[in-house]
Structure formats: structure tokens, C-alpha cells
Amino acid sequence: MTPAQAERIAQFRKMAQDDPENELGHFGLGKALWEAGEFAEAIPAFEQAITLNAEFSKAYQYLGECYARLGKRDKALEVFQRGYEVADRRGDRVPRDEIAQWIRQLGGQVPSPQQTSLTSETATGFRCQRPGCPAGPFARPLPAPPMNDELGRQVYERICADCWRDWLAMGIKVINELRLDLSDESGQRTYEMYMKQYLGLE
């Protein structure tokens, strides 16, 4: 584990402890541990993220990968099957397809994709790409990019108004907990890193 990885793990561990009801904090901790190769330690973090948000398709993907890399094939397949169904129902195509690849690699049977149709008159047609967004087909798009740069364009195209509002509240916690100075380039980079992690833009 590199010093940078250890620092990131410590930051996300603190975030998860300070706000235990925030599934993104636990997911961020799990992902930081996963990136450092600490698969066994990452499992409880991903499981907690799923406990808090059963629609968190990306958390299923990483949790299944942890079990697979630890040689726990049956448990990995169980998690991947659940994750595939969640991702398919939500229309999260990238996690769904990556989960399908793992199921095949482990010799499992990939479920058949379910055809879904939006029949509700309140469906917006905009699908938020933040992992675990609860709005599904009812997500409301932002009226305009929140920043005048490439990151602002990505947020506008991929993230719904409610998830952006949630990030603004979480961003204040990040600034306070990490004591970030946004007038400093290093502070800005750290803030953007957490924003991308929270919104699933990495």
C-alpha cells in the first residue's frame, strides 16, 4: 500500500465514521481499500453501502469482485446475481455488463436482461448516472451546467438535480472535515476528487 493510498483510506474511513448513514462514504472507503488490494477489509464497507442503499449497483459489482479475488466463488456469484438484477432494473448498463463478464468468468449463468418500459406520465426520460441514485426514470435534469468547465459539462449531462443538491451538502462536510482551502490548488484537487467519487464520475 502506498502512502497516498493509506491517506485516502484514512480520509474515507473518517467520512464513513462521521456520517455512518451516508452510503457514499462507505462505498468510497470500500473502493479505496479495493484499489489498495485490501479486498477482505473492503467487504464490510461495500456491504454497509448496500445495506443503506439496496439499489447501489456499483457497490454490488465491487463487493462481488472482492469475494472473487479472495477465491470465494459461490459468494461472489450470489452477489453478482443480485447486482445484475439491480443494475438491469435500474438501467445501469455499465455495471450490469461488467457484472455479466465476471459471472461468465466464474462459470455462472448470466440472467436474461429484462425489457423495461417507461409508462408513467411523470417519467422524465433523463437517467442520472450517479451510482445508487434513487430517482431512476423520474430523475430531474439540472437546468444548466453548474460550472463553466469540462467537469461542469459532465455533471450537467450525467447527474440529476437532486444528486447535485445532495453533493453540495456533502461537499460542505468534506471541506470542514478535511479543512480544505479552496483558494489553494491542492485543496481544489482534493475537493474535485471527492466530488467525482460521490457522483460516480471517476
Protein Blocks (a to p, Z undefined) as FASTA:
>chain_A
ZZklmmmmmmmmmmmmmmmmlmklmmmmmmmmmmnopamlmmmmmmmmmmmmmklmklmm
mmmmmmmmnopaklmmmmmmmmmmmmmmnopaklmmmmmmmmmmnopacddddddddfbf
kbgoiacfbehianlmmbccdfbdfbdcfklmmmmmmpcfklmmmmmmmmmmmmmmnopa
fkbmklmmmmmmmmmmmnopZZ
